[in-house]
Amino acid sequence: MRAYRLLDWKQPGFAEVQVPVPQPGEIRVRVGGVGLCHSDVLFLDAPAGLLPYDVPFTLGHEIAGWVDAVGSGIDDVETDTAVAITCMSTCGECRWCRRGADNYCVNSWHGRGFGLDGGLASHLVVRRRDIVPIGALAPARAAPLTDAGATSYHAVQRVLPKLGAGSTAVVVGVGGLGSYAVQWLRLLSPARIVAVDARAERLIAATELGAHDAVLGGDGLSRRIREAVGADGAEAILDFVGTDQTMNAAIRNAATLGSVAIVGQGFGTAQVRFGQLAHDCDVFIPQGATIAELAAVVELAQSGDVTIETEVFDFEQTPQAYERLRAGTLNGRAVVLPP
């Protein structure tokens, strides 16, 4: 089968690989669509020795498709069932998996599309615990739910206890992940939602998705957020950008007893000192989502109340899709169809 792989460090490209055969306890999935993520760009640009992975491997970790073949020992999954696939290949046995926090599994440092073969091919093999049925959802539409949808859901779940009546939540960066965060906040909380983005068209989209107010990014961001949320600050600020500017603006505008989630991998830094951060304000860096949270995201999407924004690319257009992602010109998530 044809696959799009990281052939060597800084050398992505197409290659012919064997169609995988499911072993006992494994399932082969016929790929229906793969969402592209900003973390993929990190893998594409990384020099040798930076990341703890062996090359080559097939890229793509936001995957959905149909069950194609079932290995021995599995009797509760039928072929042609539409499924979403968890990003990480978790062990199910470590202390994090046993307590239901499988997003922090000891194996979470690698997974499909980052160290293991991902979904940018016609087929891949996964373990039984790594699939979530999606019902009538089309796999090409459901694929972004596995990371963009689920990761943002996990972050929102962490701040929901802070979001009572009269509260405010700020979403910084309303692209691939932040646009879902706006929707989870709309569906799950009574909070007033303030969307922040450097692109005016994304602010328009965020308002259509449920944001009550919009703030344009750029110079003076902290001041503009303060004008939008008030001097007391926001109960929750979710930063899906993660640059120096956005992180510092989030910390300066979080309320006492509030929360700041740093989700975006912008590799920024922020100053935390006495007096800089409001008292009893939490600052945390979430990691992905649990399998249970992916199932909850799929259930919300099945209700019809969730907008899944995608731009679809043919398999041969994968390099161009990555360039659009790198340039920041996508509206929603790039989804690559299988070869």
C-alpha positions as CSV (number, residue, x, y, z in Angstrom):
1,M,0.0,0.0,0.0
2,R,1.1,3.6,-0.5
3,A,1.8,5.6,2.6
4,Y,3.0,9.1,3.5
5,R,6.0,8.7,5.9
6,L,8.8,10.4,7.6
7,L,11.4,8.5,5.6
8,D,14.3,10.1,7.6
9,W,14.5,13.2,9.7
10,K,13.4,16.2,7.7
11,Q,12.7,13.9,4.8
12,P,8.9,13.2,4.4
13,G,7.6,11.5,1.3
14,F,5.5,8.7,-0.2
15,A,6.6,5.1,0.0
16,E,5.2,1.6,-0.7
17,V,4.8,-0.5,2.5
18,Q,3.2,-3.9,3.3
19,V,-0.5,-4.0,4.2
20,P,-0.4,-4.9,7.9
21,V,-1.9,-8.2,9.2
22,P,-3.8,-8.1,12.5
23,Q,-2.3,-10.3,15.2
24,P,-4.3,-11.8,18.1
25,G,-6.1,-9.1,19.9
26,E,-5.7,-6.6,17.0
27,I,-8.0,-5.1,14.5
28,R,-7.2,-3.8,11.0
29,V,-8.9,-0.6,10.0
30,R,-9.5,0.6,6.5
31,V,-8.8,4.3,6.7
32,G,-11.6,6.7,5.9
33,G,-9.8,10.0,6.7
34,V,-6.9,11.5,8.6
35,G,-6.8,14.9,10.2
36,L,-3.5,16.9,10.1
37,C,-2.3,18.5,13.3
38,H,0.2,21.2,14.2
39,S,2.3,18.7,16.1
40,D,2.9,16.9,12.8
41,V,4.9,19.9,11.7
42,L,7.2,19.4,14.7
43,F,7.8,15.9,13.5
44,L,8.4,17.1,9.9
45,D,10.9,19.7,11.0
46,A,12.7,17.9,13.8
47,P,16.5,17.2,13.3
48,A,17.9,13.8,14.1
49,G,18.3,13.2,17.8
50,L,15.6,15.7,19.0
51,L,12.7,13.2,19.3
52,P,12.8,9.7,20.8
53,Y,11.5,7.9,17.7
54,D,13.0,5.6,15.1
55,V,12.4,6.5,11.5
56,P,10.8,5.7,9.2
57,F,7.2,5.7,10.3
58,T,3.9,6.7,8.7
59,L,2.5,10.0,9.7
60,G,-1.1,11.0,10.8
61,H,-2.6,10.5,14.2
62,E,-6.2,11.7,13.8
63,I,-7.7,8.7,12.2
64,A,-11.2,7.2,11.6
65,G,-12.3,4.4,9.2
66,W,-14.0,1.0,9.1
67,V,-13.0,-2.3,10.7
68,D,-11.5,-4.4,7.9
69,A,-10.2,-7.5,9.6
70,V,-10.2,-8.9,13.1
71,G,-7.4,-11.0,14.8
72,S,-8.1,-14.0,16.9
73,G,-9.4,-13.5,20.4
74,I,-11.8,-10.7,19.4
75,D,-15.5,-11.6,19.1
76,D,-17.3,-8.3,19.8
77,V,-16.4,-6.3,16.7
78,E,-17.9,-6.7,13.3
79,T,-16.2,-5.9,10.0
80,D,-17.4,-2.6,8.3
81,T,-18.1,-1.0,11.7
82,A,-17.2,2.7,11.5
83,V,-14.7,3.6,14.2
84,A,-12.5,6.4,15.5
85,I,-9.0,5.5,16.7
86,T,-7.4,6.9,19.8
87,C,-4.2,8.9,19.1
88,M,-2.1,7.1,21.6
89,S,-1.4,3.4,21.9
90,T,-1.9,2.9,25.6
91,C,-0.9,-0.2,27.6
92,G,-4.1,-0.6,29.7
93,E,-1.9,-1.8,32.6
94,C,0.0,1.0,34.1
95,R,-1.2,3.0,37.1
96,W,-2.5,5.8,34.9
97,C,-4.5,3.4,32.7
98,R,-5.9,1.6,35.7
99,R,-7.3,4.8,37.2
100,G,-8.9,5.9,33.9
101,A,-6.2,8.5,33.1
102,D,-5.0,6.6,30.1
103,N,-4.0,9.8,28.3
104,Y,-1.0,9.8,30.8
105,C,-0.1,6.2,30.1
106,V,3.6,5.4,30.4
107,N,3.5,4.8,26.6
108,S,1.9,8.2,25.8
109,W,5.2,9.6,24.6
110,H,4.7,7.7,21.4
111,G,1.7,6.6,19.3
112,R,0.2,6.3,15.9
113,G,1.8,8.9,13.6
114,F,4.5,9.8,16.2
115,G,6.9,6.9,16.5
116,L,4.4,4.2,15.4
117,D,2.8,3.9,11.9
118,G,-0.1,6.3,11.6
119,G,-3.1,6.7,9.3
120,L,-1.7,8.3,6.2
121,A,-2.1,5.0,4.3
122,S,-5.0,2.8,3.2
123,H,-4.9,0.5,6.3
124,L,-3.4,0.3,9.8
125,V,-3.6,-2.2,12.7
126,V,-4.7,-1.2,16.3
127,R,-5.6,-3.0,19.5
128,R,-9.2,-3.6,20.4
129,R,-9.1,-1.0,23.2
130,D,-8.0,1.7,20.7
131,I,-11.3,2.0,18.8
132,V,-14.5,3.9,19.5
133,P,-17.6,3.2,17.3
134,I,-18.9,6.3,15.6
135,G,-22.2,5.0,14.3
136,A,-23.5,7.0,11.3
137,L,-20.7,9.6,11.5
138,A,-18.7,9.6,8.3
139,P,-15.0,8.7,9.1
140,A,-13.7,11.6,7.0
141,R,-15.6,14.0,9.3
142,A,-15.0,12.2,12.5
143,A,-11.2,11.9,12.2
144,P,-10.5,15.4,13.7
145,L,-12.6,14.4,16.8
146,T,-9.8,12.0,17.9
147,D,-7.4,14.8,18.7
148,A,-8.6,18.3,18.0
149,G,-12.1,17.5,19.4
150,A,-11.0,15.2,22.3
151,T,-7.9,17.3,23.4
152,S,-10.0,20.4,23.6
153,Y,-12.8,18.5,25.4
154,H,-10.3,17.3,28.0
155,A,-9.1,20.8,28.7
156,V,-12.7,22.1,29.0
157,Q,-13.6,19.3,31.4
158,R,-10.8,20.4,33.7
159,V,-12.2,24.0,34.0
160,L,-15.9,23.2,34.0
161,P,-16.1,23.3,37.9
162,K,-15.0,27.0,37.7
163,L,-17.7,27.9,35.2
164,G,-20.9,28.7,37.1
165,A,-23.6,31.3,36.4
166,G,-22.1,34.6,35.5
167,S,-18.6,33.2,34.7
168,T,-16.4,34.0,31.8
169,A,-14.3,31.6,29.7
170,V,-11.7,32.9,27.2
171,V,-10.5,30.7,24.3
172,V,-7.2,32.0,22.8
173,G,-6.8,30.6,19.3
174,V,-10.0,29.4,17.7
175,G,-8.6,27.3,14.9
176,G,-8.5,23.5,14.8
177,L,-8.7,22.9,18.5
178,G,-10.1,26.2,19.9
179,S,-13.1,26.1,17.7
180,Y,-14.2,22.8,19.4
181,A,-13.4,24.3,22.8
182,V,-15.9,27.1,22.0
183,Q,-18.5,24.5,21.2
184,W,-17.9,22.3,24.3
185,L,-18.2,25.5,26.5
186,R,-21.4,26.4,24.8
187,L,-22.9,22.9,25.2
188,L,-21.6,22.1,28.7
189,S,-21.5,25.4,30.7
190,P,-23.4,28.7,31.2
191,A,-20.2,30.7,30.8
192,R,-19.9,33.8,28.6
193,I,-17.4,32.8,25.9
194,V,-14.7,35.2,24.6
195,A,-12.9,34.1,21.5
196,V,-9.4,35.4,20.7
197,D,-7.6,35.0,17.4
198,A,-5.2,36.9,15.1
199,R,-7.4,36.2,12.1
200,A,-10.7,38.1,11.8
201,E,-12.3,35.4,9.8
202,R,-11.7,32.9,12.6
203,L,-13.4,35.3,15.0
204,I,-16.4,35.4,12.8
205,A,-16.5,31.6,12.7
206,A,-16.1,31.4,16.5
207,T,-19.1,33.7,17.0
208,E,-21.1,31.5,14.7
209,L,-20.0,28.5,16.8
210,G,-21.2,30.0,20.0
211,A,-18.7,32.7,21.2
212,H,-20.4,35.7,22.7
213,D,-17.6,38.2,22.2
214,A,-14.5,38.3,20.0
215,V,-11.0,39.9,20.6
216,L,-8.5,40.4,17.8
217,G,-5.0,39.1,18.6
218,G,-1.7,41.0,18.1
219,D,0.0,43.8,19.9
220,G,-1.8,44.9,23.1
221,L,-3.5,41.5,23.5
222,S,-3.5,41.5,27.3
223,R,-5.1,44.9,27.4
224,R,-7.8,44.0,25.0
225,I,-8.6,40.8,26.9
226,R,-8.8,42.8,30.1
227,E,-11.3,45.2,28.4
228,A,-13.4,42.3,27.3
229,V,-13.4,40.3,30.6
230,G,-13.2,43.1,33.2
231,A,-10.7,43.9,35.9
232,D,-11.7,40.8,38.0
233,G,-10.5,38.5,35.2
234,A,-11.9,35.4,33.6
235,E,-12.7,32.2,35.5
236,A,-11.0,30.1,32.8
237,I,-8.6,30.9,30.0
238,L,-7.7,28.2,27.5
239,D,-4.6,29.0,25.4
240,F,-4.5,27.0,22.2
241,V,-1.6,29.1,20.9
242,G,1.1,28.9,23.6
243,T,3.4,31.8,22.6
244,D,5.0,34.2,25.0
245,Q,2.3,36.8,24.2
246,T,-0.7,34.5,24.7
247,M,0.6,32.8,27.8
248,N,1.4,36.0,29.5
249,A,-1.9,37.5,28.5
250,A,-3.7,34.5,29.9
251,I,-1.9,34.6,33.3
252,R,-2.5,38.3,33.7
253,N,-6.2,38.1,33.0
254,A,-7.1,34.9,35.0
255,A,-9.4,35.5,38.0
256,T,-8.8,34.6,41.6
257,L,-9.7,30.9,41.9
258,G,-9.6,30.6,38.1
259,S,-7.7,28.3,35.8
260,V,-5.3,28.7,32.9
261,A,-4.8,25.8,30.5
262,I,-1.8,26.0,28.2
263,V,-2.8,23.7,25.4
264,G,-1.0,25.1,22.3
265,Q,2.6,24.0,21.5
266,G,3.8,27.5,20.8
267,F,6.9,26.9,22.9
268,G,6.4,30.2,24.7
269,T,7.4,31.1,28.2
270,A,5.6,33.1,30.8
271,Q,6.6,34.7,34.1
272,V,4.9,33.3,37.2
273,R,5.8,35.2,40.4
274,F,4.0,36.4,43.5
275,G,1.6,39.1,42.5
276,Q,1.7,38.2,38.8
277,L,-0.8,35.3,39.1
278,A,-4.2,35.7,40.9
279,H,-4.4,33.9,44.2
280,D,-5.5,30.2,44.0
281,C,-5.4,30.3,40.2
282,D,-4.4,27.0,38.6
283,V,-2.1,26.8,35.6
284,F,-1.9,23.4,33.9
285,I,-0.7,21.8,30.7
286,P,-3.2,19.1,29.7
287,Q,-2.2,16.1,27.6
288,G,-4.6,14.7,25.0
289,A,-7.7,12.9,26.2
290,T,-8.8,9.6,27.6
291,I,-10.6,6.9,25.7
292,A,-13.7,7.6,27.7
293,E,-13.5,11.3,26.7
294,L,-13.2,10.4,23.0
295,A,-16.3,8.4,23.4
296,A,-18.1,11.4,25.0
297,V,-16.9,13.6,22.2
298,V,-18.3,11.1,19.6
299,E,-21.6,11.1,21.5
300,L,-21.8,14.9,21.4
301,A,-21.0,14.9,17.7
302,Q,-23.7,12.3,17.0
303,S,-26.3,14.6,18.6
304,G,-25.9,17.0,15.6
305,D,-25.1,20.0,17.8
306,V,-21.4,20.0,16.9
307,T,-20.0,21.6,13.8
308,I,-17.0,19.8,12.4
309,E,-15.0,22.2,10.1
310,T,-12.8,20.4,7.6
311,E,-11.0,21.1,4.3
312,V,-10.6,17.8,2.4
313,F,-7.5,16.9,0.4
314,D,-6.8,13.9,-1.8
315,F,-4.0,11.6,-0.7
316,E,-1.6,12.9,-3.3
317,Q,-2.2,16.4,-2.0
318,T,-0.8,15.5,1.5
319,P,2.3,17.7,1.1
320,Q,0.2,20.7,0.0
321,A,-2.2,20.1,2.9
322,Y,0.8,20.2,5.3
323,E,2.0,23.5,3.7
324,R,-1.5,25.0,4.2
325,L,-1.4,23.9,7.8
326,R,2.1,25.4,8.3
327,A,1.0,28.7,6.7
328,G,-2.1,28.9,8.9
329,T,-4.5,29.4,6.0
330,L,-6.9,26.5,6.8
331,N,-10.4,27.0,7.9
332,G,-10.9,24.2,10.3
333,R,-9.0,20.9,10.1
334,A,-7.2,19.5,7.0
335,V,-8.5,16.0,6.4
336,V,-6.6,13.7,3.9
337,L,-8.6,11.0,2.2
338,P,-6.9,7.5,1.9
339,P,-5.1,6.5,-1.2
